[in-house]
Amino acid sequence: MQPIKSFVYLHSEWRSRLKVRTPLFQGGNDGALPSYATKYKYWDMKIEEVLVRRGYTMNRCGECFNPKGKKICGSVSTSGYLCSAIRINKKHARFRFHRFMGYLKFGDEIYTKGMQVRHLDGNPLNNSWDNIDIGTQSEN
């Protein structure tokens, strides 16, 4: 069979930045990705999961460290949060420090629909362990 000329775009905030595309083939696969799509090592993972798998860590004060132990300074985004980027498949993928700390503290609960990672003191630059919590928009 001939491949269809359209592409499946993987949906998430960082995957859409990467523009990772996999051809969709006609019939037989029920929408599943072809076997060669596994060459994209992290295609089905959230950015926080990739950070943990690669060995990035955070201390209780909210400082982020790369796998070699070097502190990542990051920068303040236009929304006021500390963020940085890593390379995935030769593309930059941005992550926010408070979401990474939330993932380390609460795991997959941060991906629950309607839940947000929030700062208890309201300061978006304070990413310490005791200051990060999850909750709904109304609790925020």
Salt bridges, closest charged atoms under 4 A:
GLU48 OE2 - ARG99 NE 3.48
GLU63 OE2 - LYS71 NZ 3.29
ASP130 OD1 - ARG60 NH2 3.57
ASP133 OD2 - ARG118 NH2 3.86
